[in-house]
Amino acid sequence: MAATNPQWVICTYQVKKGRQRAFEALLARHWKTLKRLKLVHAKSRPQYFRGQDPKGPVFVEIFAWLNEKSPDLAHHSPEVMAIWEPMMKLCRDMRFPHVERFIPKA
């Protein structure tokens, strides 16, 4: 699969209270699996953040898909779905906006 144009995504996971440890264990496997399956851009490195909102723990993961086809390929991968499906059960909400880098103009 040729790297055409990296597709940046900001994954926001609102994790159910008391489920942080189980979620982190899945998150630790997430990037390694996507990388092994060549679904993410080779030169990108994931960034992780965690915090709280009024309803509980929030985790953020930022990374670059290899290209625009990668998310669909991930949805058809049993290895990825073995991570995503349990993640969904541990979260009260999940959001995945795809974004692009830019420089604000004055």
Contact map, one row per residue, 1 for C-alpha under 8 A:
1110000000000000000000000000000000000000000000000000000000000000000000000000000000000000000000000000000000
1111000000000000000000000000000000000000000000000000000000000000000000000000000000000000000000000000000000
1111110000000000000000000000000000000000100000000000000000000000011000000000000000000000000000000000000000
0111110000000000000000000000000000000000000000000000000000000000011000000000000000000000000000000000000000
0011111000000000000000000000000000000000000000000000000000000000011100000000000000000000000000000000000000
0011111100000000000000000000000000000001100000000000000000000001111100000000000000000000000000000000000000
0000111110000000000000000000000000000000000000000000000000000001111100000000000000000000000000000111000000
0000011111000000000000000000000000000000000000000000000000000111100000000000000000000000000000000111000000
0000001111100000000000000000000000000000000000000000000000000111100000000000000000000000000000011110000000
0000000111110000000000000000000000000000000000000000000000011110000000000000000000000000000000111110000000
0000000011111000000000000000000000000000000000000000000000011100000000000000000000000000000001111000000000
0000000001111100000000000000000000000000000000000000000001111000000000000000000000000000000001110000000000
0000000000111110000000000000000000000000000000000000000001110000000000000000000000000000001111100000000000
0000000000011111000000000000000000000000000000000000000111100000000000000000000000000000001111000000000000
0000000000001111101100100000000000000000000000000000000111100000000000000000000000000000011110000000000000
0000000000000111111100000000000000000000000000000000000110000000000000000000000000000000011100000000000000
0000000000000011111100000000000000000000000000000000000110000000000000000000000000000000000000000000000000
0000000000000001111110000000000000000000000000000000000000000000000000000000000000000000000000000000000000
0000000000000011111111100000000000000000000000000000000000000000000000000000000000000000010000000000000000
0000000000000011111111110000000000000000000000000000000010000000000000000000000000000000000000000000000000
0000000000000000011111111000000000000000000000000000000000000000000000000000000000000000000000000000000000
0000000000000000001111111100000000000000000000000000000000000000000000000000000000000000010000000000000000
0000000000000010001111111110000000000000000000000000000000000000000000000000000000000010010000000000000000
0000000000000000000111111111000000000000000000000000000000000000000000000000000000000000000000000000000000
0000000000000000000011111111100000000000000000000000000000000000000000000000000000000000000000000000000000
0000000000000000000001111111110000000000000000000000000000000000000000000000000000100110000000000000000000
0000000000000000000000111111111000000000000000000000000000000000000000000000000000000000000000000000000000
0000000000000000000000011111111100000000000000000000000000000000000000000000000000000000000000000000000000
0000000000000000000000001111111110000000000000000000000000000000000000000000000000100000000000000000000000
0000000000000000000000000111111111000000000000000000000000000000000000000000000100100000000000000000000000
0000000000000000000000000011111111100000000001000000000000000000000000000000000000000000000000000000000000
0000000000000000000000000001111111110000000000000000000000000000000000000000000000000000000000000000000000
0000000000000000000000000000111111111000000000000000000000000000000000000000001100000000000000000000000000
0000000000000000000000000000011111111111000000000000000000000000000000000100000100000000000000000000000000
0000000000000000000000000000001111111111110000000000000000000000000000000000000000000000000000000000000000
0000000000000000000000000000000111111110000000000000000000000000000000000000000000000000000000000000000000
0000000000000000000000000000000011111110000000000000000000000000000000000000000000000000000000000000000000
0000000000000000000000000000000001111111110000000000000000000000010000000000000000000000000000000000000000
0000000000000000000000000000000001111111100000000000000000000000111001101100000000000000000000000000000000
0000010000000000000000000000000001100111110100000000000000000011111001000000000000000000000000000000000000
0010010000000000000000000000000000100111111100000000000000000001111000000000000000000000000000000000000000
0000000000000000000000000000000000100101111100000000000000000000010000000000000000000000000000000000000000
0000000000000000000000000000000000000000111110000000000000000000000000000000000000000000000000000000000000
0000000000000000000000000000000000000001111111000000000000000011000000000000000000000000000000000000000000
0000000000000000000000000000000000000000001111100000000000000011000000000000000000000000000000000000000000
0000000000000000000000000000001000000000000111110000000000001111000000000000000000000000000000000000000000
0000000000000000000000000000000000000000000011111000000000011110000000000000000000000000000000000000000000
0000000000000000000000000000000000000000000001111100000000111100000000000000000000000000000000000000000000
0000000000000000000000000000000000000000000000111110000000111000000000000000000000000000000000000000000000
0000000000000000000000000000000000000000000000011111000011110000000000000000000000000000000000000000000000
0000000000000000000000000000000000000000000000001111100011100000000000000000000000000000000000000000000000
0000000000000000000000000000000000000000000000000111111111000000000000000000000000000000000000000000000000
0000000000000000000000000000000000000000000000000011111111000000000000000000000000000000000000000000000000
0000000000000000000000000000000000000000000000000001111100000000000000000000000000000000000000000000000000
0000000000000000000000000000000000000000000000000001111110000000000000000000000000000000000000000000000000
0000000000000111100000000000000000000000000000000001111111000000000000000000000000000000000000000000000000
0000000000000111100100000000000000000000000000000111101111100000000000000000000000000000000000000000000000
0000000000011110000000000000000000000000000000000111100111110000000000000000000000000000000000000000000000
0000000000011110000000000000000000000000000000011110000011111000000000000000000000000000000000000000000000
0000000001111000000000000000000000000000000000111100000001111100000000000000000000000000000000000000000000
0000000001110000000000000000000000000000000001111000000000111110000000000000000000000000000000000000000000
0000000111100000000000000000000000000000000001110000000000011111000000000000000000000000000000000000000000
0000000111000000000000000000000000000001000111100000000000001111100000000000000000000000000000000000000000
0000011110000000000000000000000000000001100111000000000000000111110000000000000000000000000000000000000000
0000011110000000000000000000000000000011100000000000000000000011111101100000000000000000000000000000000000
0011111000000000000000000000000000000111110000000000000000000001111111000000000000000000000000000000000000
0011111000000000000000000000000000000011100000000000000000000000111111000000000000000000000000000000000000
0000111000000000000000000000000000000000000000000000000000000000111111100000000000000000000000000000000000
0000000000000000000000000000000000000000000000000000000000000000011111111000000000000000000000000000000000
0000000000000000000000000000000000000011000000000000000000000000111111111100000000000000000000000000000000
0000000000000000000000000000000000000010000000000000000000000000100111111110000000000000000000000000000000
0000000000000000000000000000000000000000000000000000000000000000000011111111000000000000000000000000000000
0000000000000000000000000000000000000010000000000000000000000000000011111111100000000000000000000000000000
0000000000000000000000000000000001000010000000000000000000000000000001111111100110000000000000000000000000
0000000000000000000000000000000000000000000000000000000000000000000000111111100110000000000000000000000000
0000000000000000000000000000000000000000000000000000000000000000000000011111110010000000000000000000000000
0000000000000000000000000000000000000000000000000000000000000000000000001111111110000000000000000000000000
0000000000000000000000000000000000000000000000000000000000000000000000000001111111000000000000000000000000
0000000000000000000000000000000010000000000000000000000000000000000000000000111111100000000000000000000000
0000000000000000000000000000010011000000000000000000000000000000000000000110111111110000000000000000000000
0000000000000000000000000000000000000000000000000000000000000000000000000111111111111000000000000000000000
0000000000000000000000000000000000000000000000000000000000000000000000000000011111111100000000000000000000
0000000000000000000000000100110000000000000000000000000000000000000000000000001111111110000000000000000000
0000000000000000000000000000000000000000000000000000000000000000000000000000000111111111000000000000000000
0000000000000000000000000000000000000000000000000000000000000000000000000000000011111111100000000000000000
0000000000000000000000000100000000000000000000000000000000000000000000000000000001111111110000000000000000
0000000000000000000000100100000000000000000000000000000000000000000000000000000000111111111000000000000000
0000000000000000000000000000000000000000000000000000000000000000000000000000000000011111111101000000000000
0000000000000000000000000000000000000000000000000000000000000000000000000000000000001111111100000000000000
0000000000000011001001100000000000000000000000000000000000000000000000000000000000000111111100000000000000
0000000000001111000000000000000000000000000000000000000000000000000000000000000000000011111111000000000000
0000000000001111000000000000000000000000000000000000000000000000000000000000000000000001111111000000000000
0000000000001110000000000000000000000000000000000000000000000000000000000000000000000000001111100000000000
0000000000111100000000000000000000000000000000000000000000000000000000000000000000000001001111110000000000
0000000001111000000000000000000000000000000000000000000000000000000000000000000000000000000011111000000000
0000000011110000000000000000000000000000000000000000000000000000000000000000000000000000000001111100000000
0000000011100000000000000000000000000000000000000000000000000000000000000000000000000000000000111110000000
0000001111000000000000000000000000000000000000000000000000000000000000000000000000000000000000011111000000
0000001111000000000000000000000000000000000000000000000000000000000000000000000000000000000000001111100000
0000001100000000000000000000000000000000000000000000000000000000000000000000000000000000000000000111110000
0000000000000000000000000000000000000000000000000000000000000000000000000000000000000000000000000011111000
0000000000000000000000000000000000000000000000000000000000000000000000000000000000000000000000000001111100
0000000000000000000000000000000000000000000000000000000000000000000000000000000000000000000000000000111110
0000000000000000000000000000000000000000000000000000000000000000000000000000000000000000000000000000011111
0000000000000000000000000000000000000000000000000000000000000000000000000000000000000000000000000000001111
0000000000000000000000000000000000000000000000000000000000000000000000000000000000000000000000000000000111
